Amino acid sequence: MLHTETELSRLVFEHRLTRFLYDEARLLDEWRLKEWLDLFTSDAVYLVPTTDHPQPMPTRDLTLIHDDRKRLAYRVGLLLGERAWAENPVSRTRRMLSNIRVEREHEGVCRVDSNFCVHRFRHGDVQTFIGRYEHELATVEGQLRIRRRTAILDHETLTPHGMVSIIL
């Protein structure tokens, strides 16, 4: 039972964040990458660390993906065009999110952690990527936006997965 208006406000806020993450996953599964890109702030960062170093300093350490907003827009353009041979035709994916937790809020930015399982279907094969998301979400003009998105894979190696040509 809720005892205060503050608790109710907190639950509503957490529901809004959870719904945002579910909507983001749906955009990616439906290959609506331009709409997904619109969820990012102008100073956004998208990061996928290597499987052996899940907490890198991207300016110093090797990463699988380290995109600023401009580079992310380029990646989306490639995936939606015909030049991304690894995704032509595109993979079908299904994302499942769980254990969504608001870790902290500070000066209008909140960090939300969640677990993910991304199933990728391509050429009769199924690959499963399992890991954890770290999102930094900010409110921009009344809308939630992604300031930083990190997909940390639990895999010890990407073999037999090979390359990551989808957006995790």
Secondary structure as UniProt FT lines:
FT   HELIX           5..29
FT   TURN            30..31
FT   HELIX           33..37
FT   TURN            38..39
FT   STRAND          40..49
FT   TURN            51..52
FT   TURN            58..60
FT   STRAND          63..68
FT   HELIX           69..80
FT   HELIX           85..87
FT   STRAND          92..106
FT   TURN            107..108
FT   STRAND          109..122
FT   TURN            123..124
FT   STRAND          125..140
FT   TURN            141..142
FT   STRAND          143..153
FT   TURN            159..161
//
